[in-house]
Each structure stands twice: as structure tokens, then as C-alpha cells.
Amino acid sequence: MKDNEIDITYKGKIMLILSYIILPLDIIPEALLGPIGYIDDLYIGLYFLNIILNELPKEKIYAYWKGDIKTLNNISEIIEFLKSNYEKLNSKNISKLISKILKGKYNK
């Protein structure tokens, strides 16, 4: 967050998302709705990953990432696929996609 080359708008979005995740308040509370209550958390998490991996400059992400770059690329591909195909996805298709990406057999 101290990097001056990252736009303040992204820093603000990231801070809001992290605040939502940390605070016990929920749009869809798990205590009332059980597992369905995790939908908002999942959406917020994917939105966060999308900002980090697909909107910020890749060279900045790579500079700070301590893990395997392939992991970042796999997550980025999954998010892009979900964004472009969300209407026709079901859990079976998502599982197949993730499996193909992790095995290196996914073609865009």
C-alpha cells in the first residue's frame, strides 16, 4: 500500500474489500442463512483477486509476490474465464476448467 505507482483508487478499493472481509458484518449473514451466506464473501474475494491480478500492472504484482508466478497466472486465467462465461457455468464445468488449468491443458 506504500507503493506510490499504484493508483489511489485501487488502494481505496483494496482497503474497503479487506475491511469487509475482516469486519463481522455481512450483506448475507451466515448465521441466518447457513452456507448460502458465504456467497457474498466468495464474490468479494473474487472481486479482490480480479483487481489484484487483472487490473493492476503485472510487473508490480510479480515484484511483490514471493510464490510461484504460475500460481498467479492460473488464478488470473480462472477469474477471466469466470467473468466471460458466468452465464453458462455450473459447478461441473468450473471443476473441469480448474483441473485443465492446473494441468496446463487449458486453451483460451
C-alpha positions as a Markdown table, in Angstrom:
| # | Residue | x | y | z |
|---|---|---|---|---|
| 1 | Met | 0.0 | 0.0 | 0.0 |
| 2 | Lys | 3.0 | 2.2 | 0.2 |
| 3 | Asp | 3.8 | 1.9 | -3.5 |
| 4 | Asn | 3.3 | 5.4 | -5.0 |
| 5 | Glu | 2.9 | 4.0 | -8.5 |
| 6 | Ile | -0.3 | 2.2 | -7.6 |
| 7 | Asp | -3.3 | 4.5 | -8.2 |
| 8 | Ile | -5.1 | 5.7 | -5.0 |
| 9 | Thr | -8.4 | 4.3 | -6.4 |
| 10 | Tyr | -7.1 | 0.8 | -6.3 |
| 11 | Lys | -5.7 | 1.3 | -2.8 |
| 12 | Gly | -9.1 | 2.5 | -1.7 |
| 13 | Lys | -10.9 | -0.5 | -3.2 |
| 14 | Ile | -8.5 | -2.9 | -1.7 |
| 15 | Met | -8.9 | -1.3 | 1.8 |
| 16 | Leu | -12.7 | -1.4 | 1.5 |
| 17 | Ile | -12.6 | -5.1 | 0.5 |
| 18 | Leu | -10.2 | -6.0 | 3.3 |
| 19 | Ser | -12.4 | -4.1 | 5.8 |
| 20 | Tyr | -15.5 | -6.0 | 4.6 |
| 21 | Ile | -13.7 | -9.3 | 5.0 |
| 22 | Ile | -12.3 | -8.5 | 8.4 |
| 23 | Leu | -15.4 | -6.9 | 9.9 |
| 24 | Pro | -18.1 | -9.3 | 11.3 |
| 25 | Leu | -20.9 | -7.5 | 9.3 |
| 26 | Asp | -22.2 | -9.3 | 6.3 |
| 27 | Ile | -24.6 | -8.5 | 3.4 |
| 28 | Ile | -25.7 | -12.1 | 3.5 |
| 29 | Pro | -25.2 | -13.4 | 7.1 |
| 30 | Glu | -24.1 | -17.0 | 7.5 |
| 31 | Ala | -25.7 | -17.2 | 11.0 |
| 32 | Leu | -29.1 | -16.7 | 9.4 |
| 33 | Leu | -28.7 | -18.4 | 6.0 |
| 34 | Gly | -26.1 | -21.1 | 6.6 |
| 35 | Pro | -23.8 | -21.9 | 3.7 |
| 36 | Ile | -25.7 | -19.6 | 1.4 |
| 37 | Gly | -24.3 | -16.7 | 3.5 |
| 38 | Tyr | -20.9 | -17.3 | 2.1 |
| 39 | Ile | -21.9 | -16.2 | -1.4 |
| 40 | Asp | -21.2 | -12.5 | -0.7 |
| 41 | Asp | -17.8 | -13.5 | 0.8 |
| 42 | Leu | -17.0 | -15.5 | -2.3 |
| 43 | Tyr | -18.0 | -12.7 | -4.6 |
| 44 | Ile | -16.0 | -10.1 | -2.7 |
| 45 | Gly | -12.9 | -12.5 | -2.6 |
| 46 | Leu | -13.1 | -13.0 | -6.4 |
| 47 | Tyr | -13.6 | -9.3 | -6.9 |
| 48 | Phe | -10.5 | -8.7 | -4.8 |
| 49 | Leu | -8.4 | -11.2 | -6.8 |
| 50 | Asn | -9.6 | -9.7 | -10.0 |
| 51 | Ile | -8.4 | -6.3 | -9.0 |
| 52 | Ile | -5.1 | -7.6 | -7.9 |
| 53 | Leu | -4.4 | -10.0 | -10.8 |
| 54 | Asn | -6.1 | -8.4 | -13.8 |
| 55 | Glu | -6.3 | -4.7 | -13.2 |
| 56 | Leu | -3.0 | -3.8 | -11.5 |
| 57 | Pro | 0.2 | -3.8 | -13.5 |
| 58 | Lys | 1.6 | -7.3 | -13.7 |
| 59 | Glu | 5.2 | -6.2 | -13.1 |
| 60 | Lys | 4.1 | -4.7 | -9.7 |
| 61 | Ile | 2.3 | -7.9 | -8.7 |
| 62 | Tyr | 5.3 | -10.1 | -9.7 |
| 63 | Ala | 7.7 | -7.8 | -7.9 |
| 64 | Tyr | 5.9 | -8.3 | -4.5 |
| 65 | Trp | 4.8 | -12.0 | -5.0 |
| 66 | Lys | 7.0 | -14.4 | -3.1 |
| 67 | Gly | 5.4 | -17.6 | -4.5 |
| 68 | Asp | 5.3 | -19.3 | -7.9 |
| 69 | Ile | 4.3 | -17.0 | -10.8 |
| 70 | Lys | 2.4 | -19.9 | -12.4 |
| 71 | Thr | 0.0 | -19.8 | -9.4 |
| 72 | Leu | -0.8 | -16.2 | -10.1 |
| 73 | Asn | -1.3 | -16.9 | -13.8 |
| 74 | Asn | -3.6 | -19.8 | -13.1 |
| 75 | Ile | -5.8 | -17.8 | -10.7 |
| 76 | Ser | -5.9 | -14.9 | -13.2 |
| 77 | Glu | -7.0 | -17.3 | -16.0 |
| 78 | Ile | -9.7 | -18.8 | -13.8 |
| 79 | Ile | -11.1 | -15.4 | -13.0 |
| 80 | Glu | -11.0 | -14.2 | -16.6 |
| 81 | Phe | -12.9 | -17.4 | -17.6 |
| 82 | Leu | -15.5 | -16.9 | -14.9 |
| 83 | Lys | -16.0 | -13.3 | -15.9 |
| 84 | Ser | -16.5 | -14.1 | -19.6 |
| 85 | Asn | -18.6 | -17.3 | -19.1 |
| 86 | Tyr | -20.6 | -16.8 | -15.9 |
| 87 | Glu | -24.0 | -17.3 | -17.5 |
| 88 | Lys | -23.3 | -20.8 | -18.7 |
| 89 | Leu | -21.2 | -22.1 | -15.8 |
| 90 | Asn | -22.2 | -24.8 | -13.3 |
| 91 | Ser | -20.1 | -26.5 | -10.7 |
| 92 | Lys | -19.2 | -29.4 | -13.0 |
| 93 | Asn | -17.8 | -27.0 | -15.7 |
| 94 | Ile | -15.9 | -25.0 | -13.1 |
| 95 | Ser | -14.3 | -28.1 | -11.7 |
| 96 | Lys | -13.2 | -29.2 | -15.2 |
| 97 | Leu | -11.8 | -25.8 | -16.0 |
| 98 | Ile | -9.8 | -25.6 | -12.8 |
| 99 | Ser | -8.4 | -29.1 | -13.4 |
| 100 | Lys | -7.4 | -28.3 | -17.0 |
| 101 | Ile | -5.7 | -25.0 | -16.0 |
| 102 | Leu | -3.7 | -26.7 | -13.2 |
| 103 | Lys | -2.6 | -29.5 | -15.6 |
| 104 | Gly | -1.6 | -26.9 | -18.2 |
| 105 | Lys | -4.1 | -28.1 | -20.8 |
| 106 | Tyr | -6.4 | -25.0 | -21.0 |
| 107 | Asn | -6.5 | -23.2 | -24.3 |
| 108 | Lys | -8.3 | -19.8 | -24.3 |
